[in-house]
Amino acid sequence: MDKTPDLTEFLEQHQLPPLYAQQIRQHFRPLAERLSHNQKVQAQPLVIGINGCQGSGKSTLASALSWLFKQEHQLNSCVLSLDDFYLSQAERHQLDLDVHPLLAQRGVPGTHDIHMAIGLLSRLKHGQCPLDIPTFNKADDERAPKEQWQHIQSAPDIILIEGWCLGVGAQNFLELIEPVNEMERNEDRDGIWRHYVNSQLQQHYPKLFALIDTTVMLQAPSFNCVYRWRLEQEEKLRSKLQSQKDQLGIEHSGLMSSDQIKRFIQPFQRLTQHALATLPGQVDHLIVLDEERNIKAMPHSK
């Protein structure tokens, strides 16, 4: 008999359709079972890294796994996002002045406070709690005030961290020569931006990735899906913020139009395509998506 706890509240909380419950039961529940077994054979918190392009469902997967760990395995977990370590607007503006104007936009390696991320994840992994994890407010394009950060009182059994470039390796020099889209052709003609991003990914991000014990990838069919998925993500955020405005009177100014999203995703194209070409054979658990974000297959779990 299937004893999966009732998913109604979880689905409502995350604005998910009823069909998502089947995805949880069929795919995420067995994955949570395997991951909980991994946790039980090591002496410190298990760190799970989730990779996937924008809008692929990384944060939802992380939340679903966290829920399953608690409900079915009595394991406490916390969810982190690499997005929450984005530099402030002022810090990115300084990169704009010092390195390249494209670094004023959040997103690519080099626009995170990677040293803070490494330090906090390392402390969490070694059970050094309590501690506070930053929160980034995408609607305002700014790090939230410290009183709004995630407070972790005691060491979790499992740490989930998700990010679009999590686990991605640097490209070789020859791969950086040709621009991949209009933005690179027009705004990075000399390649300064993409070489800087690549050097950050090569020099600093591996120290963060080394703290991850097991990896999961949500594999999109191609980068072409990203615009539509990211647009849906923005609409979901817009609905959530409208509710906050109606209930609490809170205004936000950073929501994007469809044209702004088309421009916003261009800096992500190079490394998203690189990830789709290189990561599927490297990750421990691969989840293959179709264009509607339904799961087509889970071809391996190492």
N, C-alpha and C positions, 0 to 999 in steps of 0.2 A: 504493500500500500504506500502511495506517495504521501509523505508527511511534511511536504514543504509548507512552511508557515504562510498564512494569508498575505498576498502581495498587494492588496488593494491600497493600503496606506502608502506603501513605497511608491507605487505607480503614480498616485495623486501628488505626492510630494515632489516628484521629479517631472511632472507633466508628461507622463509616458502613456502611450496607447495600451489597451488591454493585451494586444498581441505580444507586447514586450515580455509579458509574464511567461509565455511559452519559451522565449529565448533564454530567460533566466533558468527555467527548469531544465531545458534540453541541453544547454551549452555551458552556462556560467556555474550552475550547481556542481557538475562534475569537475570543472576547473577549480572551484573553491575547495572541493574535497582533496584534490591533488596538492594544492598549495598549502592547505592546513596540515597535511601530512609532512610536507617539507619543513613547516615551522616547528613541528614537534621533534625533529631530529637535530635541531641546532640549539645552542645555549643562549642565543641572543635574538632580538626581534628579527623576523624575516622581512627583508626589503624587496618589494615587488615593483618593478618599473614597467609602466604601460606606455607604449609608443603608438601614435596614430596621427594622421593628418588632421587639420582643422575640421571640426564638425563631425568627426568619425565616431564619437561617442565615448571618448576616453574617460571623461569625468563620470559619466553614467555607469560605465563598466566598473570603475573604481568604487563608486557608491554601492553598486549591486554586490560586488564581492565583499565589501566591508559589512554590509547587511547580512549576507550569508554566513560570514565568519562568526558574527555575533549570534545569530539565530540558531544556527545548526552545529556550530563547533565551539561555542562559548569562548571565543577568542576576541580580545579587544584589539581594535585596529584604529589607525588614523589615516586620513587621506591628505596628501600634499599635492600641489600642482607646481610645476616649474614656472608657470605663468605668475604665480604669486611672488616670485623673486625678481620680477622686472624692475629695472632701475626707475627712479622717479623721473618726472618730466624734466626737472632741472638737470639731473645727471645725464639724461639723453641729449638734452640741448647742448651740454658741454661736449659730448661726443660729436655732435653736429658741427661744432666750431673747430674741434681739435682734429677730427679724423675725416668725417664725411657726412653731408646732410641727411643721407638715408638712414643714419643711425638714430635720428630723432624719433623714428617710429619704433615702437616696441615689437619684439618678435624674434629676431634672429640671434644666434649666439653672439655675445658681446653686449647685448642689451639686458642681460640678467646680472644681478649681484651674485655671481657664481660662487664667490668665496663665502658669502653668507649661507648660501644653499648647502655648500659642502660642510661648513661648520655645524649647522643645525641638524642636517641629516646624520652626520657622524655622532653628534651628541645623542640624538634619538636612538640610533642603532646601539649605542652603548648604555642606554637606559638612564641617561643623565637628565632627569626631569625633576621639577617642572620646567617648561620653557614655552616661549611664545613664537608662533610661526606667522610671518607676515601675510597679509591679504592684499591682493591687488584689485582695485575697483575698475573694471574695464569700461564701465559706462562713463567714468570720469577720466580714464586713462591716467590713473594716479594710484600710488600705494595708499592704502587706507590708513587712518590714524591708528596708533598703537593700541588704543583701547578696543579696536575692532579686530585685532589679530586673533588667530586661533590659539587658545590656551590649552596646552597638553599637561595635565597634572601628574600623571604617572606613566611609566614606560609601557608602551603598547606591545602586544604580542606580534603584530604585523603592521608594517608601514607600507602604504601604497603611495607611489609617486608617479604622476602622469605628466607627459609633455610631448609636444609635437616633434621635437628634435632629440628626445631622450634616446641615448644609445647610438646615435648616428655618428659615423666616423667622418673625418675630414676627407676632402677630395684631393686628388693629386693635381699638380700644377697645370698639366695640360687640360684638365677638365674645366679649369677656370677661364680659359682663353675666350671661348665663344659665349656671348650673352644668350640667356635662355628665354628672354621675353623683352617686350618693348621698354619696360622700366630700366632693365640693365643696359639696353642699347642706348637709351637717351640720357639716363641719369647716372650711369656708372661706366662711361665710355673708356676710362683708363683702368678700370678694374680695381680701384682702391677699396671700394666697399666690399666686394666679394672676397678679395684677398684678406682683408681684415677679419671678416666673419670666419673665414676658413682657418686663419691662424688662431683665433679664439677657440674654435672647436677642436683644434689640434693640441693646443697648449694647456687649456684650463678645464674643459668639460670632461675629459677622461677621468679626472680625479673624483668627480661626482658620480660618473657612471660606474666606477670601481666599487662604490658602496652598495650597488644593487646586487642582490643575490640571485634573482630569477626575473626573466623578462617576458612580457606579453606584447604582441603587436596586433593592432587592428589594421589589416591591410586593405586599403581602398583599391578599386579597379584602376584608377589613374588620377592624376592631378585635376583632370577635368571635372571631377565630382566636387572639388573643394568649394567652388563659388556657390553652388546651390546649397551645399551643406552649411557653409558659413552664413549664408543668407538666412536659412532656417534658424540657425543658432542666434542670430541677431534679433529675429522676430520673437523668439522665445524670451530673450533678455528684455526686449521692449515690453512684452506682456507682463513680465515680472515687475519691472520698474513702474509700469503704469499702475499696478496694484499697490506698490509702495507709495506712489504719489497720492492715490485715492485715499489710502488708509492713514498715511503718516505725513503727507505733504512734502515728501522728499523729491527734489528735482535733480535730474542728471542731464549732462550736456554732451556726452561723448558717444551717443548712439550713431550708427552709420547708415547712410542711404545705400541703395543697391550699387550705384556708381562708385561710391566711396569704398565699398567692400571689394569691387573688382580691382581697384587700385591697391587696397590694403593687402590683398593676398599675394600680389606679385613678388614681394621679397621672400615669400615662403616657397616659391615654386622650385628653385634650384635644389634645396636640401630635401624637400618633400620627394621629388623625383629620384634623388640620390638614395633616400631611405627606401623607397619602394623597390629600387633595383638591387639593394645590397642587404637589407635587414631580414627579409623573410627566411633566409637560410641560416641566420645567426641566432634568432631569438629562441627561447625555450618553448613558448606557446604561441602558435600562429592562428589568428582568427581572420579568415578571408571573407570580405564583405562584397555584396553586389552594389549596384548603383543606388539602391533604395536603403542601403545600410542594413539589409538583412544578412544573416550569416549564411554563406554558401558552404563553407567547410571549415573544419579545424584539423588540417592535415597532419600536424604533429604536436606532441607535447613531450619534450625531452625529459 
